[in-house]
Amino acid sequence: MSSSIQLQPVPDEPKPHETYEAFRSYVRHEDSLVNSRLSWNLTVQGFLFAGYGVLAQKAFEFCADGKTPIGPFNSLRSTMLVLGLLGVMISLTSFVGICAANMATRKVRKQWQAKIDASPKLKGLFPALTGGGARGAEAAGQIPQFFLPVLFILAWLGIFWASHSLTECPVGAKSGSASSTQTQCLGSTHKP
């Protein structure tokens, strides 16, 4: 009985184009994550703004009818506040996820650059992993993915400020004649 040891062949080093494609594939994966996070943020924000608009319209209808719906109106305002907070939180999580994907892409780019620096034969053989090698293309391409979540956060904060600074129904929106009705409609119980 003789036992023979079989050696496994040593795998060849990957070809340069295979290495490039592996790095590029990871960048595509991160780009896909950014796209997904941004798309979901835009979709959800659209629904939240639409819902907020419907609730705001209902609140102004209460004012126009001259009603004093303290209970229902406060419920509307509370729901509007929840929608806005949800919008801010979704934009924040989207922004954090986009930042994480960009950090991963930056790390992959640095690893690729180190590989190029270690192997002069790769220099000039492939385009950059991102931006196609065009100066400024990568930075310009990242503007929407960072700007849009921040824009939604600022929009919701502006809506909060505007809705909470409003203590009376808009002029002309109230059909009733008592000014106390106008003041009570937006949650204030004092009479002018």
Z-matrix of the N, CA and C atoms (Angstrom, degrees):
N
C 1 1.442
C 2 1.514 1 108.80
N 3 1.228 2 112.02 1 112.98
C 4 1.456 3 115.24 2 176.80
C 5 1.514 4 108.18 3 -115.72
N 6 1.275 5 113.73 4 138.70
C 7 1.465 6 117.60 5 177.93
C 8 1.519 7 108.13 6 -106.97
N 9 1.251 8 113.19 7 133.24
C 10 1.453 9 117.40 8 179.49
C 11 1.527 10 108.78 9 -112.83
N 12 1.264 11 114.28 10 142.37
C 13 1.464 12 120.41 11 178.63
C 14 1.516 13 107.35 12 -99.20
N 15 1.312 14 113.61 13 126.65
C 16 1.464 15 117.98 14 178.24
C 17 1.527 16 108.87 15 -102.93
N 18 1.268 17 115.20 16 124.54
C 19 1.465 18 120.34 17 179.15
C 20 1.522 19 109.78 18 -87.22
N 21 1.296 20 113.73 19 137.91
C 22 1.457 21 119.91 20 176.73
C 23 1.527 22 108.28 21 -80.85
N 24 1.299 23 116.58 22 138.93
C 25 1.468 24 117.84 23 178.87
C 26 1.528 25 110.67 24 -66.54
N 27 1.291 26 116.12 25 143.34
C 28 1.459 27 121.71 26 177.54
C 29 1.518 28 107.75 27 -76.76
N 30 1.331 29 116.42 28 126.79
C 31 1.466 30 117.57 29 -179.17
C 32 1.525 31 111.23 30 -66.18
N 33 1.297 32 114.31 31 144.70
C 34 1.459 33 119.46 32 177.50
C 35 1.523 34 109.01 33 -70.16
N 36 1.311 35 113.95 34 152.98
C 37 1.465 36 118.70 35 174.52
C 38 1.530 37 107.60 36 -66.67
N 39 1.344 38 116.66 37 139.04
C 40 1.471 39 117.64 38 -178.07
C 41 1.522 40 111.46 39 -61.03
N 42 1.303 41 113.54 40 150.77
C 43 1.460 42 119.80 41 178.20
C 44 1.534 43 108.64 42 -69.91
N 45 1.325 44 116.94 43 153.96
C 46 1.472 45 119.58 44 -177.39
C 47 1.528 46 113.49 45 -54.92
N 48 1.339 47 117.59 46 -42.41
C 49 1.460 48 118.44 47 -178.28
C 50 1.531 49 111.19 48 -68.04
N 51 1.332 50 117.81 49 -29.54
C 52 1.468 51 120.58 50 176.63
C 53 1.531 52 110.59 51 -69.67
N 54 1.326 53 115.34 52 -39.92
C 55 1.461 54 120.18 53 177.60
C 56 1.528 55 110.21 54 -63.79
N 57 1.330 56 115.25 55 -46.14
C 58 1.470 57 119.40 56 178.72
C 59 1.526 58 110.27 57 -59.08
N 60 1.326 59 115.91 58 -45.27
C 61 1.472 60 120.18 59 -178.16
C 62 1.523 61 111.15 60 -63.89
N 63 1.337 62 117.99 61 -35.82
C 64 1.471 63 120.86 62 177.78
C 65 1.531 64 110.07 63 -63.95
N 66 1.322 65 116.88 64 -45.09
C 67 1.465 66 120.45 65 178.28
C 68 1.529 67 110.47 66 -65.29
N 69 1.314 68 115.45 67 -45.12
C 70 1.472 69 120.26 68 -178.48
C 71 1.528 70 110.83 69 -63.94
N 72 1.318 71 117.38 70 -35.33
C 73 1.457 72 121.91 71 178.68
C 74 1.527 73 110.61 72 -62.96
N 75 1.325 74 116.01 73 -40.19
C 76 1.465 75 118.43 74 179.05
C 77 1.524 76 110.86 75 -67.23
N 78 1.325 77 117.02 76 -39.05
C 79 1.471 78 120.28 77 177.11
C 80 1.534 79 109.76 78 -62.75
N 81 1.332 80 117.59 79 -41.01
C 82 1.471 81 120.95 80 177.49
C 83 1.529 82 110.46 81 -61.27
N 84 1.323 83 116.41 82 -39.38
C 85 1.465 84 120.68 83 178.21
C 86 1.529 85 110.50 84 -60.74
N 87 1.323 86 116.42 85 -46.31
C 88 1.467 87 119.92 86 179.48
C 89 1.529 88 111.17 87 -66.00
N 90 1.332 89 117.32 88 -38.26
C 91 1.468 90 120.83 89 175.92
C 92 1.524 91 111.00 90 -61.07
N 93 1.321 92 115.77 91 -38.81
C 94 1.460 93 120.89 92 178.31
C 95 1.528 94 110.86 93 -64.52
N 96 1.330 95 116.82 94 -39.40
C 97 1.464 96 120.18 95 177.26
C 98 1.529 97 111.18 96 -64.58
N 99 1.326 98 116.61 97 -42.27
C 100 1.472 99 120.48 98 177.57
C 101 1.525 100 109.57 99 -60.82
N 102 1.330 101 116.79 100 -46.49
C 103 1.455 102 121.23 101 179.71
C 104 1.530 103 111.00 102 -58.90
N 105 1.308 104 116.34 103 -45.02
C 106 1.459 105 121.12 104 -179.68
C 107 1.527 106 111.31 105 -63.02
N 108 1.312 107 116.76 106 -46.54
C 109 1.475 108 120.73 107 -179.18
C 110 1.522 109 111.12 108 -64.05
N 111 1.310 110 116.37 109 -41.43
C 112 1.461 111 119.95 110 -179.98
C 113 1.525 112 111.02 111 -69.52
N 114 1.316 113 117.52 112 -41.20
C 115 1.471 114 120.90 113 179.14
C 116 1.523 115 111.73 114 -63.14
N 117 1.326 116 116.70 115 -44.93
C 118 1.464 117 119.15 116 178.28
C 119 1.525 118 110.98 117 -63.97
N 120 1.320 119 116.86 118 -39.83
C 121 1.460 120 119.78 119 178.22
C 122 1.526 121 110.51 120 -60.95
N 123 1.330 122 117.13 121 -47.26
C 124 1.463 123 120.55 122 -179.89
C 125 1.532 124 111.41 123 -62.26
N 126 1.315 125 117.06 124 -41.75
C 127 1.463 126 121.14 125 -179.20
C 128 1.524 127 111.09 126 -64.65
N 129 1.315 128 116.13 127 -49.72
C 130 1.470 129 120.08 128 -178.44
C 131 1.527 130 110.51 129 -65.08
N 132 1.327 131 117.35 130 -40.52
C 133 1.469 132 119.72 131 179.05
C 134 1.526 133 110.79 132 -61.35
N 135 1.320 134 117.07 133 -37.96
C 136 1.467 135 120.08 134 177.26
C 137 1.516 136 111.85 135 -59.95
N 138 1.333 137 116.62 136 -45.35
C 139 1.467 138 120.28 137 178.09
C 140 1.531 139 111.39 138 -65.35
N 141 1.327 140 116.64 139 -40.86
C 142 1.468 141 119.68 140 -179.28
C 143 1.529 142 111.51 141 -65.44
N 144 1.333 143 116.86 142 -43.55
C 145 1.469 144 119.22 143 178.20
C 146 1.530 145 110.84 144 -64.60
N 147 1.315 146 116.99 145 -38.58
C 148 1.468 147 119.88 146 178.04
C 149 1.523 148 110.26 147 -64.23
N 150 1.324 149 117.12 148 -45.09
C 151 1.467 150 120.76 149 178.04
C 152 1.513 151 111.71 150 -62.56
N 153 1.325 152 116.42 151 -41.38
C 154 1.454 153 120.66 152 178.31
C 155 1.529 154 110.34 153 -62.42
N 156 1.326 155 116.05 154 -41.90
C 157 1.469 156 119.92 155 179.30
C 158 1.515 157 112.30 156 -63.10
N 159 1.328 158 117.15 157 -40.50
C 160 1.469 159 120.53 158 178.09
C 161 1.524 160 110.26 159 -63.22
N 162 1.338 161 116.65 160 -44.02
C 163 1.470 162 119.85 161 179.63
C 164 1.529 163 111.39 162 -66.69
N 165 1.315 164 117.10 163 -39.50
C 166 1.469 165 119.89 164 178.31
C 167 1.525 166 110.28 165 -64.47
N 168 1.326 167 116.73 166 -40.28
C 169 1.470 168 120.37 167 177.48
C 170 1.526 169 110.47 168 -61.30
N 171 1.311 170 116.72 169 -42.56
C 172 1.466 171 120.81 170 179.71
C 173 1.532 172 110.06 171 -63.39
N 174 1.318 173 117.05 172 -40.78
C 175 1.462 174 120.72 173 178.15
C 176 1.529 175 110.84 174 -62.20
N 177 1.323 176 117.51 175 -42.04
C 178 1.459 177 120.50 176 178.94
C 179 1.525 178 111.57 177 -70.47
N 180 1.331 179 117.77 178 -29.04
C 181 1.466 180 120.76 179 174.52
C 182 1.520 181 110.52 180 -64.98
N 183 1.327 182 116.59 181 -39.02
C 184 1.467 183 119.67 182 175.41
C 185 1.517 184 109.88 183 -59.38
N 186 1.311 185 117.19 184 -43.11
C 187 1.465 186 121.54 185 179.62
C 188 1.525 187 110.55 186 -64.93
N 189 1.326 188 116.84 187 -43.39
C 190 1.461 189 121.12 188 -177.39
C 191 1.519 190 111.45 189 -65.92
N 192 1.327 191 117.25 190 -31.25
C 193 1.461 192 120.69 191 179.16
C 194 1.513 193 111.98 192 -78.27
N 195 1.331 194 118.00 193 -7.05
C 196 1.455 195 120.78 194 -179.87
C 197 1.519 196 112.34 195 73.45
N 198 1.299 197 117.86 196 17.22
C 199 1.456 198 121.68 197 179.47
C 200 1.518 199 109.83 198 -78.82
N 201 1.290 200 116.08 199 165.92
C 202 1.460 201 121.15 200 174.67
C 203 1.528 202 108.24 201 -120.25
N 204 1.298 203 117.46 202 68.35
C 205 1.469 204 120.99 203 -173.51
C 206 1.532 205 112.66 204 -85.36
N 207 1.320 206 116.50 205 64.55
C 208 1.460 207 119.11 206 -176.94
C 209 1.533 208 110.61 207 -56.22
N 210 1.316 209 118.08 208 -50.65
C 211 1.466 210 121.21 209 -178.94
C 212 1.520 211 112.66 210 -63.34
N 213 1.353 212 117.16 211 -59.92
C 214 1.471 213 117.74 212 179.72
C 215 1.528 214 113.18 213 -61.25
N 216 1.324 215 116.72 214 -36.92
C 217 1.458 216 118.84 215 -179.05
C 218 1.524 217 110.65 216 -66.12
N 219 1.324 218 117.15 217 -42.75
C 220 1.461 219 119.50 218 178.32
C 221 1.526 220 110.89 219 -63.78
N 222 1.337 221 116.10 220 -34.12
C 223 1.469 222 119.24 221 175.50
C 224 1.523 223 110.39 222 -64.98
N 225 1.331 224 116.16 223 -40.96
C 226 1.464 225 119.97 224 176.71
C 227 1.523 226 110.63 225 -61.59
N 228 1.328 227 115.83 226 -46.07
C 229 1.474 228 119.31 227 -179.48
C 230 1.521 229 111.14 228 -62.85
N 231 1.322 230 116.65 229 -38.96
C 232 1.466 231 120.04 230 178.77
C 233 1.522 232 110.47 231 -64.44
N 234 1.316 233 116.82 232 -43.30
C 235 1.456 234 120.80 233 179.25
C 236 1.527 235 110.24 234 -65.05
N 237 1.333 236 116.41 235 -39.86
C 238 1.460 237 120.23 236 177.69
C 239 1.538 238 110.26 237 -62.17
N 240 1.319 239 116.43 238 -39.94
C 241 1.458 240 120.78 239 178.89
C 242 1.530 241 110.51 240 -64.29
N 243 1.333 242 116.77 241 -42.72
C 244 1.465 243 120.67 242 178.59
C 245 1.529 244 110.66 243 -62.18
N 246 1.331 245 117.32 244 -43.03
C 247 1.469 246 120.20 245 178.08
C 248 1.527 247 110.95 246 -60.13
N 249 1.320 248 116.38 247 -42.91
C 250 1.458 249 120.44 248 179.70
C 251 1.521 250 112.31 249 -65.92
N 252 1.328 251 116.37 250 -42.98
C 253 1.466 252 119.55 251 177.99
C 254 1.528 253 111.07 252 -63.58
N 255 1.312 254 115.63 253 -39.31
C 256 1.457 255 120.40 254 176.40
C 257 1.538 256 110.52 255 -61.89
N 258 1.323 257 116.37 256 -42.04
C 259 1.465 258 120.75 257 177.60
C 260 1.520 259 112.17 258 -61.22
N 261 1.332 260 116.77 259 -42.52
C 262 1.467 261 120.73 260 178.53
C 263 1.523 262 110.19 261 -64.94
N 264 1.324 263 117.46 262 -45.30
C 265 1.469 264 121.14 263 -178.10
C 266 1.535 265 111.54 264 -64.68
N 267 1.313 266 117.13 265 -41.19
C 268 1.467 267 119.99 266 179.04
C 269 1.524 268 110.21 267 -64.98
N 270 1.320 269 117.42 268 -41.53
C 271 1.469 270 119.92 269 177.70
C 272 1.522 271 111.30 270 -64.90
N 273 1.329 272 116.68 271 -39.49
C 274 1.466 273 119.67 272 178.30
C 275 1.528 274 111.55 273 -63.21
N 276 1.334 275 116.45 274 -46.05
C 277 1.463 276 118.74 275 -179.79
C 278 1.530 277 110.85 276 -66.20
N 279 1.309 278 116.72 277 -36.36
C 280 1.469 279 120.47 278 176.35
C 281 1.525 280 109.90 279 -62.68
N 282 1.318 281 116.29 280 -45.22
C 283 1.463 282 121.56 281 -179.41
C 284 1.529 283 110.86 282 -61.67
N 285 1.337 284 116.93 283 -44.35
C 286 1.468 285 120.73 284 179.34
C 287 1.531 286 110.46 285 -63.34
N 288 1.334 287 117.31 286 -42.98
C 289 1.463 288 121.01 287 178.10
C 290 1.520 289 112.36 288 -62.89
N 291 1.322 290 116.43 289 -39.33
C 292 1.466 291 121.03 290 178.26
C 293 1.533 292 110.14 291 -66.64
N 294 1.323 293 116.31 292 -40.43
C 295 1.472 294 119.61 293 176.82
C 296 1.526 295 110.71 294 -62.35
N 297 1.340 296 117.22 295 -41.27
C 298 1.468 297 120.97 296 179.35
C 299 1.530 298 110.61 297 -62.06
N 300 1.319 299 117.04 298 -43.67
C 301 1.472 300 120.40 299 179.12
C 302 1.527 301 110.80 300 -63.86
N 303 1.317 302 117.19 301 -38.45
C 304 1.465 303 120.19 302 179.24
C 305 1.525 304 111.87 303 -69.82
N 306 1.339 305 117.10 304 -34.52
C 307 1.467 306 119.70 305 175.67
C 308 1.533 307 110.27 306 -64.89
N 309 1.336 308 116.35 307 -41.84
C 310 1.469 309 120.18 308 178.32
C 311 1.525 310 110.67 309 -63.36
N 312 1.320 311 116.90 310 -42.54
C 313 1.469 312 120.85 311 179.13
C 314 1.524 313 110.48 312 -63.41
N 315 1.321 314 116.36 313 -41.54
C 316 1.470 315 120.05 314 179.13
C 317 1.536 316 110.39 315 -61.56
N 318 1.331 317 116.72 316 -40.80
C 319 1.470 318 120.36 317 178.86
C 320 1.527 319 110.86 318 -64.19
N 321 1.317 320 117.29 319 -42.89
C 322 1.465 321 121.03 320 178.78
C 323 1.529 322 109.84 321 -62.82
N 324 1.332 323 117.03 322 -41.43
C 325 1.473 324 120.32 323 177.89
C 326 1.531 325 111.11 324 -60.45
N 327 1.343 326 116.69 325 -42.09
C 328 1.468 327 120.43 326 179.19
C 329 1.522 328 110.83 327 -65.25
N 330 1.333 329 116.95 328 -40.26
C 331 1.463 330 120.13 329 178.09
C 332 1.524 331 110.61 330 -63.81
N 333 1.322 332 116.48 331 -40.88
C 334 1.469 333 120.24 332 178.27
C 335 1.527 334 110.43 333 -64.74
N 336 1.326 335 115.98 334 -42.25
C 337 1.463 336 119.80 335 179.53
C 338 1.526 337 110.60 336 -63.09
N 339 1.334 338 117.27 337 -38.60
C 340 1.466 339 120.58 338 177.90
C 341 1.527 340 109.77 339 -64.24
N 342 1.322 341 116.88 340 -38.74
C 343 1.472 342 121.00 341 178.19
C 344 1.534 343 110.27 342 -64.49
N 345 1.310 344 117.39 343 -41.31
C 346 1.468 345 121.38 344 178.46
C 347 1.526 346 110.31 345 -65.32
N 348 1.348 347 115.51 346 -43.50
C 349 1.463 348 119.30 347 -179.54
C 350 1.527 349 111.20 348 -63.69
N 351 1.349 350 117.43 349 -32.74
C 352 1.465 351 121.64 350 -179.29
C 353 1.526 352 112.27 351 -78.79
N 354 1.315 353 116.99 352 -20.25
C 355 1.461 354 120.53 353 -178.02
C 356 1.523 355 109.76 354 -129.69
N 357 1.315 356 117.74 355 93.78
C 358 1.472 357 121.20 356 -177.20
C 359 1.526 358 114.38 357 -56.53
N 360 1.340 359 117.63 358 -24.57
C 361 1.469 360 119.09 359 -178.95
C 362 1.532 361 111.88 360 -67.16
N 363 1.353 362 117.77 361 -18.08
C 364 1.466 363 121.20 362 179.16
C 365 1.533 364 112.51 363 -84.36
N 366 1.333 365 117.04 364 -19.78
C 367 1.471 366 120.47 365 -177.51
C 368 1.516 367 111.20 366 -58.77
N 369 1.304 368 116.25 367 125.84
C 370 1.455 369 121.79 368 177.65
C 371 1.516 370 114.53 369 78.00
N 372 1.322 371 117.29 370 -2.99
C 373 1.461 372 120.61 371 -177.79
C 374 1.527 373 112.30 372 -78.66
N 375 1.345 374 116.60 373 -31.93
C 376 1.469 375 121.86 374 -176.79
C 377 1.520 376 110.03 375 -128.12
N 378 1.333 377 117.12 376 153.79
C 379 1.465 378 119.12 377 173.44
C 380 1.527 379 110.08 378 -71.74
N 381 1.313 380 116.21 379 168.24
C 382 1.464 381 120.41 380 176.26
C 383 1.526 382 109.43 381 -60.27
N 384 1.324 383 116.47 382 154.61
C 385 1.471 384 120.25 383 -179.48
C 386 1.522 385 111.68 384 -64.73
N 387 1.327 386 116.31 385 -33.14
C 388 1.465 387 120.62 386 179.70
C 389 1.518 388 108.85 387 -131.81
N 390 1.288 389 116.58 388 151.31
C 391 1.456 390 121.42 389 177.13
C 392 1.516 391 114.54 390 77.09
N 393 1.315 392 117.83 391 -2.82
C 394 1.458 393 121.28 392 177.95
C 395 1.519 394 114.33 393 62.52
N 396 1.326 395 116.42 394 14.45
C 397 1.459 396 120.00 395 -179.82
C 398 1.515 397 113.55 396 87.61
N 399 1.329 398 118.10 397 -6.81
C 400 1.466 399 120.81 398 179.55
C 401 1.526 400 109.33 399 -76.71
N 402 1.305 401 115.98 400 127.29
C 403 1.455 402 121.13 401 -178.19
C 404 1.536 403 110.12 402 -62.58
N 405 1.298 404 116.59 403 126.60
C 406 1.461 405 121.90 404 177.58
C 407 1.521 406 114.79 405 85.40
N 408 1.328 407 118.15 406 -11.14
C 409 1.470 408 120.20 407 -177.49
C 410 1.519 409 111.33 408 -65.16
N 411 1.314 410 116.22 409 -40.12
C 412 1.461 411 119.64 410 -179.01
C 413 1.528 412 111.07 411 -65.15
N 414 1.317 413 117.01 412 -46.90
C 415 1.467 414 120.67 413 -179.83
C 416 1.523 415 110.97 414 -63.95
N 417 1.318 416 117.26 415 -42.68
C 418 1.464 417 120.34 416 179.18
C 419 1.527 418 111.01 417 -64.65
N 420 1.311 419 116.92 418 -36.04
C 421 1.459 420 120.48 419 179.52
C 422 1.514 421 113.64 420 -70.21
N 423 1.330 422 117.11 421 -20.96
C 424 1.462 423 120.67 422 -179.73
C 425 1.525 424 113.35 423 -87.80
N 426 1.305 425 118.25 424 -10.36
C 427 1.470 426 120.62 425 -177.35
C 428 1.529 427 112.05 426 -57.27
N 429 1.330 428 120.41 427 -50.56
C 430 1.477 429 118.77 428 -178.07
C 431 1.526 430 113.54 429 -62.53
N 432 1.325 431 117.21 430 -38.41
C 433 1.458 432 118.16 431 -176.07
C 434 1.521 433 112.45 432 -68.03
N 435 1.319 434 118.48 433 -26.94
C 436 1.459 435 120.86 434 176.05
C 437 1.527 436 111.72 435 -91.85
N 438 1.322 437 116.56 436 -34.87
C 439 1.461 438 121.57 437 -173.84
C 440 1.534 439 112.64 438 -73.07
N 441 1.331 440 117.48 439 -42.17
C 442 1.468 441 119.64 440 -174.28
C 443 1.528 442 113.94 441 -62.90
N 444 1.333 443 120.66 442 -47.07
C 445 1.470 444 117.92 443 176.85
C 446 1.527 445 112.70 444 -60.27
N 447 1.336 446 116.85 445 -39.91
C 448 1.466 447 120.48 446 178.64
C 449 1.530 448 109.99 447 -65.16
N 450 1.330 449 116.74 448 -40.09
C 451 1.460 450 120.91 449 178.12
C 452 1.529 451 111.37 450 -60.24
N 453 1.330 452 117.52 451 -42.56
C 454 1.464 453 120.37 452 177.69
C 455 1.519 454 111.79 453 -65.24
N 456 1.315 455 117.32 454 -39.79
C 457 1.475 456 120.00 455 177.67
C 458 1.523 457 109.47 456 -61.27
N 459 1.322 458 117.11 457 -45.93
C 460 1.470 459 120.94 458 179.38
C 461 1.529 460 111.19 459 -64.39
N 462 1.325 461 117.25 460 -37.71
C 463 1.468 462 120.48 461 178.14
C 464 1.523 463 110.72 462 -62.95
N 465 1.330 464 116.81 463 -45.65
C 466 1.464 465 119.37 464 179.35
C 467 1.527 466 111.21 465 -65.25
N 468 1.325 467 117.57 466 -39.69
C 469 1.467 468 119.97 467 177.75
C 470 1.526 469 110.70 468 -64.53
N 471 1.326 470 117.21 469 -38.26
C 472 1.471 471 120.60 470 175.80
C 473 1.518 472 111.69 471 -63.84
N 474 1.321 473 116.43 472 -40.49
C 475 1.466 474 120.50 473 178.11
C 476 1.524 475 110.08 474 -65.13
N 477 1.355 476 117.25 475 -42.19
C 478 1.472 477 120.07 476 177.23
C 479 1.520 478 110.14 477 -58.56
N 480 1.319 479 115.59 478 -48.19
C 481 1.459 480 119.72 479 -178.09
C 482 1.530 481 110.87 480 -60.91
N 483 1.325 482 116.41 481 -46.66
C 484 1.471 483 120.37 482 -178.05
C 485 1.521 484 111.31 483 -65.46
N 486 1.322 485 118.03 484 -42.71
C 487 1.464 486 119.70 485 -176.14
C 488 1.521 487 111.96 486 -73.84
N 489 1.322 488 118.49 487 -30.91
C 490 1.460 489 119.68 488 -179.81
C 491 1.521 490 112.36 489 -86.72
N 492 1.318 491 117.94 490 -17.26
C 493 1.463 492 119.61 491 174.92
C 494 1.523 493 110.55 492 -84.68
N 495 1.325 494 117.13 493 -15.03
C 496 1.457 495 122.38 494 179.07
C 497 1.529 496 108.17 495 -83.31
N 498 1.329 497 116.73 496 115.65
C 499 1.470 498 119.45 497 -178.62
C 500 1.513 499 112.28 498 -112.41
N 501 1.313 500 117.24 499 -3.44
C 502 1.458 501 120.80 500 178.61
C 503 1.517 502 109.17 501 -135.10
N 504 1.337 503 114.93 502 161.65
C 505 1.455 504 119.15 503 173.92
C 506 1.519 505 107.95 504 -66.09
N 507 1.323 506 117.64 505 148.33
C 508 1.458 507 119.69 506 178.00
C 509 1.525 508 111.24 507 -58.38
N 510 1.324 509 116.44 508 147.76
C 511 1.457 510 121.62 509 179.54
C 512 1.519 511 109.23 510 -58.31
N 513 1.318 512 116.45 511 131.37
C 514 1.448 513 121.29 512 178.26
C 515 1.517 514 112.77 513 87.87
N 516 1.337 515 118.43 514 -9.52
C 517 1.456 516 120.23 515 -179.50
C 518 1.520 517 110.55 516 -82.38
N 519 1.332 518 117.21 517 -19.94
C 520 1.449 519 121.16 518 -174.95
C 521 1.521 520 109.23 519 -97.56
N 522 1.307 521 115.26 520 129.32
C 523 1.456 522 118.20 521 178.79
C 524 1.516 523 111.37 522 -94.97
N 525 1.340 524 117.32 523 -18.26
C 526 1.461 525 120.81 524 178.30
C 527 1.518 526 109.87 525 -73.17
N 528 1.331 527 117.52 526 164.80
C 529 1.450 528 119.48 527 -176.24
C 530 1.514 529 113.13 528 -101.77
N 531 1.295 530 119.34 529 -16.38
C 532 1.455 531 120.90 530 -177.33
C 533 1.519 532 110.01 531 -80.83
N 534 1.337 533 115.63 532 124.63
C 535 1.457 534 118.53 533 -178.79
C 536 1.517 535 111.21 534 -70.81
N 537 1.336 536 117.78 535 -21.68
C 538 1.463 537 119.21 536 177.60
C 539 1.523 538 110.06 537 -67.47
N 540 1.352 539 116.75 538 -31.77
C 541 1.462 540 120.27 539 177.01
C 542 1.521 541 109.38 540 -64.22
N 543 1.335 542 115.52 541 -41.27
C 544 1.449 543 120.07 542 -179.19
C 545 1.529 544 110.06 543 -62.83
N 546 1.321 545 118.01 544 -43.77
C 547 1.450 546 121.12 545 -178.77
C 548 1.515 547 110.83 546 -69.11
N 549 1.336 548 117.70 547 -40.90
C 550 1.454 549 120.67 548 -177.23
C 551 1.537 550 111.83 549 -68.57
N 552 1.295 551 117.11 550 -27.57
C 553 1.452 552 120.66 551 -175.88
C 554 1.520 553 112.88 552 -58.30
N 555 1.300 554 117.19 553 -34.75
C 556 1.456 555 119.12 554 -179.01
C 557 1.528 556 112.27 555 -99.92
N 558 1.299 557 116.14 556 23.79
C 559 1.458 558 119.55 557 169.90
C 560 1.502 559 115.82 558 97.05
N 561 1.316 560 119.74 559 -8.85
C 562 1.451 561 120.98 560 178.73
C 563 1.521 562 108.67 561 -89.27
N 564 1.308 563 117.59 562 137.31
C 565 1.468 564 119.90 563 -177.80
C 566 1.514 565 112.40 564 -104.42
N 567 1.319 566 119.22 565 -0.88
C 568 1.466 567 120.25 566 178.48
C 569 1.521 568 110.01 567 -80.39
N 570 1.339 569 114.57 568 152.25
C 571 1.465 570 119.63 569 177.46
C 572 1.512 571 108.22 570 -99.94
N 573 1.346 572 116.50 571 139.11
C 574 1.484 573 119.20 572 -178.01
C 575 1.523 574 111.81 573 -69.78
